[in-house]
């Protein structure tokens, strides 16, 4: 007899499948380089004192950090899309039981979720993933711009 999984367990199963696929394709795991925080938090006097070699090294670390940020964002987007499709799978067939013919879909959507504990749990996962994606929006491009500035500084030294 199969055991019923809760929302978090189903999400972890999905994310593990993605990780297994990445491993099978020999995609390197990207980790946040420690030195990136030094470059991100350096004041202008410190940056001006860096040699061309140091600027290039920190630029490289910032590019690596931008890749890490993009990887984290992709994982959160995967979580968000999984949660959204899971909720629709759970409530899609019963949604019309909530509200009248002229009720807004949002009213039916949230009423159906409220009545289903699994859908409610997955909605919480979805909301957290949305918040994390919003937090990461644009961060990658800002970090790349910082790396480009350091690269340009290294050329001028």
MODELLER restraints for C-alpha pairs under 7 A, 6 or more apart:
rsr = mdl.restraints
at = mdl.atoms
rsr.add(forms.Gaussian(group=physical.xy_distance, feature=features.Distance(at['CA:6:A'], at['CA:118:A']), mean=6.53, stdev=0.5))
rsr.add(forms.Gaussian(group=physical.xy_distance, feature=features.Distance(at['CA:7:A'], at['CA:118:A']), mean=6.00, stdev=0.5))
rsr.add(forms.Gaussian(group=physical.xy_distance, feature=features.Distance(at['CA:7:A'], at['CA:121:A']), mean=5.90, stdev=0.5))
rsr.add(forms.Gaussian(group=physical.xy_distance, feature=features.Distance(at['CA:7:A'], at['CA:122:A']), mean=5.40, stdev=0.5))
rsr.add(forms.Gaussian(group=physical.xy_distance, feature=features.Distance(at['CA:30:A'], at['CA:68:A']), mean=5.46, stdev=0.5))
rsr.add(forms.Gaussian(group=physical.xy_distance, feature=features.Distance(at['CA:31:A'], at['CA:68:A']), mean=5.96, stdev=0.5))
rsr.add(forms.Gaussian(group=physical.xy_distance, feature=features.Distance(at['CA:32:A'], at['CA:65:A']), mean=5.44, stdev=0.5))
rsr.add(forms.Gaussian(group=physical.xy_distance, feature=features.Distance(at['CA:32:A'], at['CA:68:A']), mean=5.74, stdev=0.5))
rsr.add(forms.Gaussian(group=physical.xy_distance, feature=features.Distance(at['CA:33:A'], at['CA:61:A']), mean=6.26, stdev=0.5))
rsr.add(forms.Gaussian(group=physical.xy_distance, feature=features.Distance(at['CA:33:A'], at['CA:64:A']), mean=6.87, stdev=0.5))
rsr.add(forms.Gaussian(group=physical.xy_distance, feature=features.Distance(at['CA:33:A'], at['CA:65:A']), mean=6.16, stdev=0.5))
rsr.add(forms.Gaussian(group=physical.xy_distance, feature=features.Distance(at['CA:35:A'], at['CA:61:A']), mean=6.43, stdev=0.5))
rsr.add(forms.Gaussian(group=physical.xy_distance, feature=features.Distance(at['CA:36:A'], at['CA:58:A']), mean=6.78, stdev=0.5))
rsr.add(forms.Gaussian(group=physical.xy_distance, feature=features.Distance(at['CA:36:A'], at['CA:61:A']), mean=5.39, stdev=0.5))
rsr.add(forms.Gaussian(group=physical.xy_distance, feature=features.Distance(at['CA:36:A'], at['CA:62:A']), mean=5.37, stdev=0.5))
rsr.add(forms.Gaussian(group=physical.xy_distance, feature=features.Distance(at['CA:36:A'], at['CA:65:A']), mean=6.36, stdev=0.5))
rsr.add(forms.Gaussian(group=physical.xy_distance, feature=features.Distance(at['CA:39:A'], at['CA:58:A']), mean=6.10, stdev=0.5))
rsr.add(forms.Gaussian(group=physical.xy_distance, feature=features.Distance(at['CA:52:A'], at['CA:154:A']), mean=4.03, stdev=0.5))
rsr.add(forms.Gaussian(group=physical.xy_distance, feature=features.Distance(at['CA:52:A'], at['CA:155:A']), mean=6.96, stdev=0.5))
rsr.add(forms.Gaussian(group=physical.xy_distance, feature=features.Distance(at['CA:52:A'], at['CA:157:A']), mean=5.73, stdev=0.5))
rsr.add(forms.Gaussian(group=physical.xy_distance, feature=features.Distance(at['CA:53:A'], at['CA:154:A']), mean=6.96, stdev=0.5))
rsr.add(forms.Gaussian(group=physical.xy_distance, feature=features.Distance(at['CA:55:A'], at['CA:150:A']), mean=5.30, stdev=0.5))
rsr.add(forms.Gaussian(group=physical.xy_distance, feature=features.Distance(at['CA:55:A'], at['CA:151:A']), mean=6.41, stdev=0.5))
rsr.add(forms.Gaussian(group=physical.xy_distance, feature=features.Distance(at['CA:55:A'], at['CA:154:A']), mean=5.54, stdev=0.5))
rsr.add(forms.Gaussian(group=physical.xy_distance, feature=features.Distance(at['CA:56:A'], at['CA:150:A']), mean=6.62, stdev=0.5))
rsr.add(forms.Gaussian(group=physical.xy_distance, feature=features.Distance(at['CA:56:A'], at['CA:151:A']), mean=5.64, stdev=0.5))
rsr.add(forms.Gaussian(group=physical.xy_distance, feature=features.Distance(at['CA:56:A'], at['CA:154:A']), mean=6.25, stdev=0.5))
rsr.add(forms.Gaussian(group=physical.xy_distance, feature=features.Distance(at['CA:59:A'], at['CA:147:A']), mean=4.27, stdev=0.5))
rsr.add(forms.Gaussian(group=physical.xy_distance, feature=features.Distance(at['CA:59:A'], at['CA:148:A']), mean=6.94, stdev=0.5))
rsr.add(forms.Gaussian(group=physical.xy_distance, feature=features.Distance(at['CA:59:A'], at['CA:150:A']), mean=5.61, stdev=0.5))
rsr.add(forms.Gaussian(group=physical.xy_distance, feature=features.Distance(at['CA:59:A'], at['CA:151:A']), mean=6.08, stdev=0.5))
rsr.add(forms.Gaussian(group=physical.xy_distance, feature=features.Distance(at['CA:62:A'], at['CA:143:A']), mean=6.27, stdev=0.5))
rsr.add(forms.Gaussian(group=physical.xy_distance, feature=features.Distance(at['CA:62:A'], at['CA:144:A']), mean=6.81, stdev=0.5))
rsr.add(forms.Gaussian(group=physical.xy_distance, feature=features.Distance(at['CA:62:A'], at['CA:147:A']), mean=5.56, stdev=0.5))
rsr.add(forms.Gaussian(group=physical.xy_distance, feature=features.Distance(at['CA:63:A'], at['CA:144:A']), mean=5.97, stdev=0.5))
rsr.add(forms.Gaussian(group=physical.xy_distance, feature=features.Distance(at['CA:63:A'], at['CA:147:A']), mean=6.31, stdev=0.5))
rsr.add(forms.Gaussian(group=physical.xy_distance, feature=features.Distance(at['CA:66:A'], at['CA:140:A']), mean=4.85, stdev=0.5))
rsr.add(forms.Gaussian(group=physical.xy_distance, feature=features.Distance(at['CA:66:A'], at['CA:143:A']), mean=5.83, stdev=0.5))
rsr.add(forms.Gaussian(group=physical.xy_distance, feature=features.Distance(at['CA:66:A'], at['CA:144:A']), mean=6.32, stdev=0.5))
rsr.add(forms.Gaussian(group=physical.xy_distance, feature=features.Distance(at['CA:69:A'], at['CA:140:A']), mean=6.10, stdev=0.5))
rsr.add(forms.Gaussian(group=physical.xy_distance, feature=features.Distance(at['CA:70:A'], at['CA:140:A']), mean=6.24, stdev=0.5))
rsr.add(forms.Gaussian(group=physical.xy_distance, feature=features.Distance(at['CA:73:A'], at['CA:133:A']), mean=5.94, stdev=0.5))
rsr.add(forms.Gaussian(group=physical.xy_distance, feature=features.Distance(at['CA:73:A'], at['CA:136:A']), mean=6.29, stdev=0.5))
rsr.add(forms.Gaussian(group=physical.xy_distance, feature=features.Distance(at['CA:76:A'], at['CA:129:A']), mean=5.53, stdev=0.5))
rsr.add(forms.Gaussian(group=physical.xy_distance, feature=features.Distance(at['CA:76:A'], at['CA:132:A']), mean=6.85, stdev=0.5))
rsr.add(forms.Gaussian(group=physical.xy_distance, feature=features.Distance(at['CA:76:A'], at['CA:133:A']), mean=6.14, stdev=0.5))
rsr.add(forms.Gaussian(group=physical.xy_distance, feature=features.Distance(at['CA:77:A'], at['CA:133:A']), mean=6.65, stdev=0.5))
rsr.add(forms.Gaussian(group=physical.xy_distance, feature=features.Distance(at['CA:79:A'], at['CA:129:A']), mean=6.39, stdev=0.5))
rsr.add(forms.Gaussian(group=physical.xy_distance, feature=features.Distance(at['CA:80:A'], at['CA:126:A']), mean=5.22, stdev=0.5))
rsr.add(forms.Gaussian(group=physical.xy_distance, feature=features.Distance(at['CA:80:A'], at['CA:129:A']), mean=5.41, stdev=0.5))
rsr.add(forms.Gaussian(group=physical.xy_distance, feature=features.Distance(at['CA:80:A'], at['CA:130:A']), mean=6.38, stdev=0.5))
rsr.add(forms.Gaussian(group=physical.xy_distance, feature=features.Distance(at['CA:83:A'], at['CA:122:A']), mean=5.86, stdev=0.5))
rsr.add(forms.Gaussian(group=physical.xy_distance, feature=features.Distance(at['CA:83:A'], at['CA:123:A']), mean=6.90, stdev=0.5))
rsr.add(forms.Gaussian(group=physical.xy_distance, feature=features.Distance(at['CA:83:A'], at['CA:125:A']), mean=6.87, stdev=0.5))
rsr.add(forms.Gaussian(group=physical.xy_distance, feature=features.Distance(at['CA:83:A'], at['CA:126:A']), mean=5.33, stdev=0.5))
rsr.add(forms.Gaussian(group=physical.xy_distance, feature=features.Distance(at['CA:84:A'], at['CA:126:A']), mean=6.79, stdev=0.5))
rsr.add(forms.Gaussian(group=physical.xy_distance, feature=features.Distance(at['CA:87:A'], at['CA:119:A']), mean=5.49, stdev=0.5))
rsr.add(forms.Gaussian(group=physical.xy_distance, feature=features.Distance(at['CA:87:A'], at['CA:122:A']), mean=6.81, stdev=0.5))
rsr.add(forms.Gaussian(group=physical.xy_distance, feature=features.Distance(at['CA:90:A'], at['CA:119:A']), mean=6.63, stdev=0.5))
rsr.add(forms.Gaussian(group=physical.xy_distance, feature=features.Distance(at['CA:91:A'], at['CA:112:A']), mean=6.16, stdev=0.5))
rsr.add(forms.Gaussian(group=physical.xy_distance, feature=features.Distance(at['CA:91:A'], at['CA:113:A']), mean=6.87, stdev=0.5))
rsr.add(forms.Gaussian(group=physical.xy_distance, feature=features.Distance(at['CA:95:A'], at['CA:108:A']), mean=5.73, stdev=0.5))
rsr.add(forms.Gaussian(group=physical.xy_distance, feature=features.Distance(at['CA:95:A'], at['CA:109:A']), mean=6.25, stdev=0.5))
rsr.add(forms.Gaussian(group=physical.xy_distance, feature=features.Distance(at['CA:95:A'], at['CA:112:A']), mean=5.75, stdev=0.5))
rsr.add(forms.Gaussian(group=physical.xy_distance, feature=features.Distance(at['CA:96:A'], at['CA:108:A']), mean=6.84, stdev=0.5))
rsr.add(forms.Gaussian(group=physical.xy_distance, feature=features.Distance(at['CA:98:A'], at['CA:108:A']), mean=5.07, stdev=0.5))
rsr.add(forms.Gaussian(group=physical.xy_distance, feature=features.Distance(at['CA:98:A'], at['CA:111:A']), mean=6.45, stdev=0.5))
rsr.add(forms.Gaussian(group=physical.xy_distance, feature=features.Distance(at['CA:98:A'], at['CA:112:A']), mean=6.66, stdev=0.5))
rsr.add(forms.Gaussian(group=physical.xy_distance, feature=features.Distance(at['CA:99:A'], at['CA:108:A']), mean=5.92, stdev=0.5))
rsr.add(forms.Gaussian(group=physical.xy_distance, feature=features.Distance(at['CA:113:A'], at['CA:119:A']), mean=5.24, stdev=0.5))
rsr.add(forms.Gaussian(group=physical.xy_distance, feature=features.Distance(at['CA:113:A'], at['CA:120:A']), mean=5.34, stdev=0.5))
rsr.add(forms.Gaussian(group=physical.xy_distance, feature=features.Distance(at['CA:114:A'], at['CA:120:A']), mean=5.96, stdev=0.5))
